[in-house]
């Protein structure tokens, strides 16, 4: 079992989730049950799956949940790109969020590689 709260990529994913929740206020109200809901589910899934995997009984299970967390990160990236393409959010802010997300993706990938050894 791993202490997920000490994992830097979990900490960064919590920070990202907070940022995403803040920017969702700026999205159009008519997206409340569409894009906003999907973005929030995706961003919450990242640290949630990291934590769930860390609490499992084996590194193999943890590896699996890290894969789910990473998949959610790519889902979120796609949704952020869509908000940028539709001019729903400030381009610089979206690019900054995607940059932070890419860093988390790399950290998860690296941790998964070390976990598999």
Buried (B, 14 or more C-beta within 10 A) or exposed (E): EBEBEEBEBBBBBBEBBEBBBEBBEEBEEEBEEEBBEBBBBBBBBBBBBBBBBBBBEEBEBBBBBBBBBBBBBEBBBEBBEBBBEEEBBEEEBBEEBBEBBEBBBEBBBEBBEEBEE
